[in-house]
Amino acid sequence: MTETLLAEADWTARAEAHRSRVEQFIEPHLRRARAGIPHPVWDFLFRYYSLRPRQLRVWHPGYGFVLGGSSRSYLNRAGYGPHPAGVTVTAEYLRSRVDTVEFIATLLRATADRSPRLNCFGMHEWAMVYRAPTVRHGQVPLRLGAAGTDEVVESMPLRCTHFDAFRFFTEPAAAMNEGPLSRRDQPEWEQPGCVHANMDLYKWCYKLGPLIASELMFECLELAADARALDMRASPYDLRDHGFEPIAIETPAGRAAYIRAQQDIAARATPLRAAIGDHCDELLVAAMVAVGN
């Protein structure tokens, strides 16, 4: 991976453009947070995913880029170090993150190599409340009520392939899934049609931290937001008061609508997954070269 020097005017313009996009994205969340108003759809992007708004605001060029000019403020950020021409993410930091890079590369390649499955119909949210005394989003009602929700779960196969959705299933729902999922077996199950696997591209970007460009991470965040909206429209919750028209997956028309939306999310995720995977491969080569030196 060759080094690329970014002139101060260039990288500061990119950093400002990133910050502007982020501020527009997070402003409604911050406004609600200040007022103490929870949101059953959008809070997920800031609570389940661990990157905080202050971290999201910070622009990173990615490994292999040198920030020229007045860039010394980046020396206070994890992973950065001095360079004769400015500041850069260090080879030492890259080496410390090799295990993470390898895991992400392996998972994304395994996912991309599978055919997308489009027959889960977003049932994971239903499985999370199946025969449960309470629901995860207590401030919104179940569209079909508790008994009606249970009937839908019992009428359709559970075909979840994503461990981080499966681990929230109620015990009786987990026993109904087509397979017992585990963290260890994650690369053997994930597939590119899964809305949650595509949502998690955002997570893999911020796990890579300053090693990957913030522009790519923000694209994945925008995809995650749209995937989350689909996720909750197909859920058992009645979110019409929040502006989300339900996708009634208990009906043939609803299942067809879900598949069309799922295909759109998967198509948008494909080039993003490939870009992250390619960058991981480049990082692993760069780490080997750094060790050799």
N, C-alpha and C positions, 0 to 999 in steps of 0.2 A: 504494500500500500504506500504510494508516494505521498509526500507531504505537499500540501497546497497552502500557500500564504494568502490570507484574506486581508485586503487593505481595510483600514479602519472605516472608511466611508461605506464599504460594501457590507461588512459584518454588522455594523451598527444599524444600517438600514434594515437588514434581515431581522435583527433582534427587536427593533421597534415594530416591524410588521407583525412579528410573532406575538409580541406583548399586546398589540392592539386586537388581534384575533382572539387571544385568550381572554382579555378583559370583556369583550363583547359576549363571549361564551359563558363566563362565570358570573357576570353581573346579576342575573336573576337569582342564582343560587345564593350569592352573598347577601342580596337584599332579603330573601326569605330567612336566611340564617340569622341576620340581625333582628328580624321581627319574631324569631322563634317559631316560624311556620314550616312544618315538615312537608315534604313532597314525596308521594309514594312512588313516583317514577324517577325523577332526576336526582334525588339524594343518593341513589345507588352509585352514581358515577363519582361521587366524592367520599363515600363511606366504605363501600365494598372495595373500590379501588383506592389505594393508599396514597396516591400522589395528591398533595395539598395544593390549593390555588397558588400560594406563594412559590412553590416549586415549579408549578406548571408555567408560571409567568417567565421563568428564566429560559433564555434561548441558548441552545448548545449547537455548535457546528458539526459535531461528530469527531470521531478519532481520525487523525491524519491531517487535520486542518490547524493552521497556526493563525492566531488572531494578532494582527499587527497593530501598531499605534498604541493608543491609550487603553490597554487591555488588562492592566495589572489587577483590577478588581476581581478578575477571574481566578487569581491565585488564592482567593479566600474560599473557593468552591472545591468540593471534593473531586479529586481526579486530575486537577490541573497542576501544571508546573511551568517554570520558566523555560524559554526557548531563545536561542540567539536572535530570532526575528520577532519575538513577542511572547505569547502564552499558548500552551497547547495541552491537550489531554496526554498524560504521560504513558510511556510504555510500561512502567511499573504498575500503574493503575490497571491497564489492560490485562497484564499477567495475573493480577489479583482477582480478576473477574472471569477468567477463562472457563471455570466450571459452569458459571451461569450462561455464558455465551454458548458453550457446547450443549447444555440442556435445551436452550431455546432453539438452537439450530436443529437438533435432533427432533424435537417435538414438531416444529413447523414443517420440516421435510416429510416426516411421517404423515402428518395431516394432509399435506398437499398431494401426496402420492395415492391417496384413497379417492374413490368416487364419492361425490356428495350423497348423503342420505336425506331424503325429503319426506319422511314418513313419521316423524315424531310429533308434528302438529303443535309444538310448544307446550306439551303436557307437563313439563317439569314444574311450572308454577302450581298447577293443579295437584301434583303429587306432593308438594310441600305443605298442603293444607288437608290432605286426605285423612279423614277420620281424626282430625286434630281438634282439641278442645278450644284452641285459640288460633287466630290467623296472624300472619307476619305483618300485615298492614291493617292494623285495627281501626284506622281512621276511615277506611273505605269498605263498603259492603261487598259481599260475594254476590255476583250477578244472579246466580241460580240458587242462592242459599246453600247452607251446609249439606243438606241431604241431596239436593240437586247436583252439587259439585261432586259428591262421592259417587253418585250414579254415573256421571260422565267418566270418571276415572275407571270405574269398574266395567264400563262398556267398551273401552279402547285399550289396546296394548301400550305399555310404557316402553319406549325404545330410546331412552336417554343414553348418550355416549360421552357426556361431559361430567367428569368427576365433581367439579366445583358447583354444579347444579345438583347432581345426585346426592351429595353429602348433606343436603338440606331436606331430602325427602323424609316424610314420616316413616316410621319403621314398617308399617304394613304396606306402604307404597314402594319402599325399597325392595321388599321381597317380591314385588310384582314386576320389577324391571327385567328386561331381557338378559341382563348380565350384572353381576356384582362388580362395581367399579372401584378402583383404588388409585391412590396417587402414584404408586409404583407402576401401575399398568397404563397410566395416562397416554403415553405415546402409542399404545396399541389400540386405543379406542377412538381418539379424536379424529374427526372427519370434517371436510370443508363446507358441508351443508349446515353444520351446527351453528345456530345463532350465537350461542355463548362462546364457542371457540373463535368465532369471528370478532365478537366483542372484545375478547381477551388479547387481540393484537395490540390494543392500547397498553395493556398491562406489560406485555413483553417488551414494548418500546421503553417504558419508563424503568423497567428492571435493568435494561441496558444502560440507562442513565446518560451521562455525557458522551458515551461511546457512539451514540446515534443522533442524527440530526433531528432537531425539534420539529421541523416542518413535517417530517414523516410521522412523528408521534402525534401531531395535531390532526393529521388526516385520519389516523386510526381512532382518535378520540371522537371525531365527527361521525365516523362509521359506528362506533360503540353507542353513541347517542341514538342514532337511528335504529340500531339493533335493539336497544333497550326499549324504545317506543313500541316496536313490533312485539317484543317479549311481553310487555304489559298489556297491550291491546288484546293479545291472545290469551291472557291470563284469566283466572276465574273472577277477578275483581271488576267491579263496576266503576270505571274511571271517567264516565261521561261528564261528571261535574268538574273534572280537571281537563276537559277538552280532548279526551281520547275515546274515539268511537270503537266499540269492541269488535273483535274478530271472533265470531261465534264458532269456535272449532268443533263444537258438538254437532254441527250441521255439515252436510257435504259442501255447500257453498262456502262456508267459513273455512273449511279445510283447504279448499281450492285457493281461496284468497291468501291464506297463510303461506301456502307453497309458493305462490307467485312472489310474495314479499320476501320470503326466505331465499329464493333464487336470486333476487336483486341484491340482497345483502351479500350473498356468497360471491356473486360476480364482482362486486366492488372490493371484496376482501382478497380475491385471488392475487391481483398485482401487488397489494400491500404486503401480503404474506411472503410473496416471492422477493420483494425488495428487502424485507427484514432478514429473510433467510440468506440472501446473497451477501448482505452486509455482515452477517454473522460469519459466513465463510471467509470473507476478507479479513475480519478481525482475528480469526483463528490462524490464518496464514501470517498476519502481521505479528501475532504473539509468538509464533515459532521463530520468525526472523529476529525478533527482539531477544529471545533466549539465546539464539546463535551468536548474537553480538555481545 
